[in-house]
């Protein structure tokens, strides 16, 4: 098992190096051209195979996804944001709240409002309502629809795309260098944890499911050197694995990660924590016996950007305090 883990780490490290090399190639040349206003008009193909043409480097941008929020706040100055969405201001889920709170106006995906602002570029999710996107495009506003990445290579690629779109290729290359170095460091440190000290975990939630194989949470645990106790189980919608108490008892994880926030109820997460640690049926589970039930920050757990590395580092510190300080 340990040899398999080592080979996996080495494979991922090689993939990271390759992905970063591709993303960084030509960044300085592209940045110089963008700064000089050269190379425009420039046409991109978004993740829904739609052409998006920019006639100059965007100086006013609206981001309508949490992923693009988290990346663009690394690439752009405050004045480049034409507005900020309510997603970026959500205290439970936003990793860019401090920066976003300085931006006005605050918007939803409201077509009339966005047209009245008339930004140079809108970044929307690939699952955004098609009629709204079409209205913006008919009004002459470029809209780039972006997929949600599910691995480090995908994050690096998407960061490069956002850097190209906004004419901030150097900033994107620097962010990707940081992502690559942090991911490599994290995996190397996790690989150093002895096999007999490795732990298993479940992210147990109030609707009795956990994130299974192929989810970003599964990636977080993998980066942290933690075994996802449900990774072998069949997943349903959005990669979720249904969990009865009997299944939790049978899996007997070393750690339970519980939510820090439950949508729509500010007190529900605390109530769920008390319910779990006080449940006699779960009292024999190793995580409860050894008092390793942790509340995990929702804004990190649900990130699809480079903040996913913050999530992995946080999980690693909880799981292996002697190896991650």
C-alpha positions in Angstrom: 0.0 0.0 0.0 2.8 2.4 0.9 4.6 1.7 -2.4 1.4 2.4 -4.3 1.0 5.7 -2.4 4.5 6.6 -3.3 4.0 5.8 -6.9 0.8 7.8 -6.9 2.5 10.8 -5.5 5.3 10.6 -8.0 2.8 10.3 -10.9 0.8 13.3 -9.7 4.0 15.3 -9.3 5.0 14.6 -12.9 1.6 15.5 -14.1 1.8 18.8 -12.2 5.1 19.7 -13.7 3.8 19.0 -17.2 0.6 21.0 -16.6 2.5 23.9 -15.2 5.0 23.9 -18.0 2.2 24.2 -20.5 0.4 26.9 -18.6 3.6 29.0 -18.1 4.9 28.8 -21.7 4.9 32.2 -23.4 3.4 34.0 -20.4 5.8 36.9 -20.4 5.4 37.4 -24.2 1.6 37.3 -24.0 1.7 39.7 -21.0 3.8 42.2 -22.9 1.5 42.0 -25.9 -1.5 42.6 -23.7 0.0 45.5 -22.0 0.8 47.1 -25.3 -2.7 46.4 -26.6 -1.3 44.1 -29.3 -3.0 40.9 -30.5 -6.5 42.2 -30.4 -9.2 41.4 -31.4 -8.6 38.0 -29.7 -11.0 35.1 -29.9 -11.4 32.4 -27.2 -13.4 29.2 -27.2 -15.2 28.7 -23.8 -15.9 25.5 -22.1 -19.3 25.1 -23.9 -17.5 25.5 -27.3 -18.7 29.0 -27.8 -16.5 31.7 -29.4 -15.9 34.7 -27.2 -14.2 37.7 -28.9 -12.4 40.5 -27.0 -11.4 43.7 -28.8 -9.1 44.9 -26.1 -7.8 43.8 -22.7 -10.8 43.8 -20.3 -10.6 46.7 -17.8 -14.0 45.9 -16.2 -14.9 42.3 -15.3 -17.8 40.7 -13.6 -17.3 37.2 -12.1 -20.4 35.1 -11.4 -18.8 31.9 -10.1 -17.0 31.2 -6.8 -14.1 29.6 -8.7 -13.5 32.7 -10.9 -14.0 34.9 -7.9 -11.2 33.2 -6.0 -8.8 33.2 -9.0 -9.6 36.7 -10.3 -9.0 38.3 -6.9 -5.5 36.9 -7.2 -5.0 38.3 -10.7 -6.8 41.6 -10.8 -6.7 44.9 -8.8 -10.0 46.0 -7.1 -10.7 48.6 -9.8 -10.9 45.9 -12.5 -14.1 44.5 -10.9 -17.2 46.2 -12.4 -19.3 44.6 -9.7 -19.2 41.7 -7.3 -21.7 38.9 -6.9 -23.5 37.9 -3.7 -21.6 34.6 -3.9 -18.3 36.3 -3.1 -19.9 38.0 0.0 -21.3 34.8 1.5 -19.6 34.5 4.9 -19.9 30.7 5.1 -18.7 29.9 1.6 -16.5 32.8 0.3 -12.7 32.7 0.6 -12.4 36.2 -0.8 -14.8 38.0 1.5 -12.4 40.7 2.6 -11.5 41.8 -0.9 -15.0 41.4 -2.3 -16.5 43.6 0.5 -14.6 46.5 -1.0 -16.3 46.2 -4.4 -19.6 47.9 -5.4 -22.2 47.3 -6.7 -23.3 43.9 -5.3 -25.3 41.9 -7.9 -27.1 38.7 -8.7 -27.1 37.2 -12.1 -29.5 39.9 -13.2 -29.4 40.6 -17.0 -30.8 44.1 -16.8 -28.4 45.1 -14.0 -25.4 43.6 -15.8 -26.3 45.3 -19.0 -26.6 48.7 -17.2 -23.1 48.2 -15.9 -21.9 47.0 -19.3 -18.6 45.3 -18.3 -15.9 44.3 -20.8 -16.2 40.7 -19.8 -18.4 38.4 -17.8 -17.3 35.0 -16.4 -20.2 32.7 -15.8 -20.5 29.0 -14.9 -21.0 26.4 -17.6 -24.3 25.6 -16.0 -25.6 29.2 -16.0 -29.1 29.8 -17.4 -28.7 29.8 -21.2 -31.3 32.4 -21.9 -29.6 34.9 -19.5 -26.2 34.3 -21.1 -27.7 34.7 -24.6 -29.3 38.0 -23.6 -26.0 39.4 -22.4 -24.3 38.3 -25.6 -27.0 39.8 -27.8 -26.4 43.1 -25.9 -22.7 42.9 -27.0 -21.2 41.8 -23.7 -18.6 39.0 -24.0 -19.5 36.0 -21.7 -17.1 33.2 -21.1 -18.6 30.1 -19.5 -16.1 28.1 -17.5 -16.2 24.5 -16.2 -15.6 23.6 -12.6 -12.2 21.9 -12.3 -11.9 18.7 -10.2 -8.2 18.2 -10.0 -5.0 20.2 -9.6 -4.2 20.0 -13.3 -7.6 21.4 -14.1 -7.2 24.2 -11.7 -3.8 25.2 -13.3 -5.4 25.1 -16.7 -8.4 27.2 -15.7 -6.1 29.8 -14.0 -4.2 30.1 -17.2 -7.4 30.6 -19.2 -8.5 33.3 -16.8 -5.1 34.9 -17.1 -5.3 34.9 -20.9 -8.9 36.3 -20.9 -8.0 39.2 -18.6 -4.6 39.9 -20.1 -2.9 38.9 -16.8 -0.8 36.0 -17.9 2.2 36.8 -15.7 -0.1 37.0 -12.6 -1.7 33.7 -13.7 1.7 32.1 -14.2 2.9 33.2 -10.7 -0.3 31.8 -9.1 0.3 28.5 -10.9 3.9 28.4 -9.7 2.6 28.8 -6.2 -0.1 26.1 -6.7 2.4 23.7 -8.1 5.0 24.3 -5.3 2.3 24.0 -2.5 0.8 20.8 -4.0 4.3 19.2 -4.3 5.2 20.2 -0.8 2.0 18.9 0.6 2.1 15.5 -1.1 5.8 15.0 -0.2 5.0 15.7 3.5 2.0 13.5 3.4 4.0 10.7 1.8 6.4 10.9 4.8 3.7 9.9 7.2 4.4 6.2 8.2 1.9 3.8 6.8 0.9 2.6 10.3 0.0 6.1 11.3 -2.2 6.9 8.4 -5.9 7.6 9.1 -9.2 7.2 7.4 -12.0 9.8 7.4 -15.5 10.5 6.4 -17.1 13.9 5.9 -20.4 13.1 7.6 -23.2 15.6 7.0 -26.7 16.3 8.4 -28.4 14.7 5.4 -26.5 11.5 5.9 -24.2 11.4 2.9 -20.4 11.8 2.3 -18.3 12.8 -0.7 -17.1 9.8 -2.6 -14.4 9.0 -5.2 -13.8 11.6 -7.8 -15.0 14.6 -5.8 -12.8 17.5 -4.9 -13.1 16.5 -1.2 -11.7 13.1 -2.2 -8.8 15.0 -3.8 -8.4 17.1 -0.6 -8.1 13.9 1.5 -5.7 12.4 -1.0 -3.4 15.4 -1.0 -3.4 15.3 2.8 -2.5 11.6 2.9 -5.9 10.7 4.4 -7.9 7.6 3.3 -11.4 8.5 2.2 -13.3 5.7 3.9 -16.1 5.8 1.4 -14.0 6.1 -1.8 -14.7 2.4 -2.6 -18.5 2.9 -2.4 -20.9 3.7 -5.2 -21.7 7.4 -5.6 -25.0 9.0 -6.5 -25.7 12.6 -7.6 -22.8 15.0 -7.3 -20.5 12.2 -6.1 -22.4 11.6 -2.8 -22.5 8.3 -1.0 -25.5 7.6 1.2 -24.6 6.8 4.8 -26.8 5.2 7.4 -25.5 5.0 11.0 -24.9 1.3 10.5 -22.6 2.1 7.5 -20.7 4.6 9.6 -20.3 2.1 12.4 -19.1 -0.6 9.9 -16.6 1.7 8.3 -15.3 2.8 11.7 -13.3 5.9 10.5 -10.5 7.4 12.5 -11.9 10.9 11.9 -15.3 12.4 11.2 -15.3 15.8 9.5 -18.6 17.7 10.2 -20.0 20.8 8.4 -19.4 24.2 9.8 -22.5 25.5 8.2 -25.8 24.0 7.0 -27.6 26.0 4.3 -30.5 28.0 5.6 -30.0 27.6 9.3 -27.2 29.3 11.2 -27.6 27.0 14.2 -27.9 23.7 12.4 -24.2 22.9 12.2 -23.8 23.3 16.0 -26.9 21.2 16.6 -25.6 18.5 14.3 -22.2 18.3 16.0 -23.9 17.9 19.4 -26.2 15.2 17.9 -23.3 13.2 16.5 -21.0 13.3 19.5 -23.9 12.6 21.8 -25.4 9.7 19.8 -25.2 6.4 21.8 -25.4 4.5 18.5 -22.1 6.1 17.3 -20.3 6.0 20.6 -18.2 2.9 19.5 -16.9 4.5 16.4 -13.2 5.2 16.6 -13.5 8.8 15.7 -15.8 9.4 18.7 -13.9 7.1 21.1 -10.7 9.0 20.4 -12.4 12.4 20.2 -11.4 13.1 16.6 -14.7 14.7 15.4 -13.7 17.9 13.7 -15.8 20.8 12.4 -14.3 21.7 9.0 -14.6 25.2 7.4 -17.3 25.0 4.7 -15.6 27.7 2.5 -12.5 25.5 2.3 -14.3 22.2 1.9 -16.4 23.5 -1.0 -13.6 25.3 -2.9 -12.7 24.3 -6.4 -9.8 26.7 -6.8 -6.3 27.0 -5.3 -8.0 27.3 -1.9 -8.5 23.6 -2.2 -4.8 23.4 -1.1 -5.7 25.3 2.1 -8.4 22.7 2.7 -5.9 19.9 2.3 -3.4 21.6 4.6 -6.1 22.1 7.2 -7.2 18.5 7.0 -3.6 17.3 7.2 -2.9 19.4 10.4 -6.0 17.9 12.0 -5.1 14.4 10.9 -1.3 14.5 11.5 -0.5 17.3 14.0 3.0 15.8 14.5 3.8 16.1 10.9 2.0 19.3 9.9 2.3 22.3 12.1 
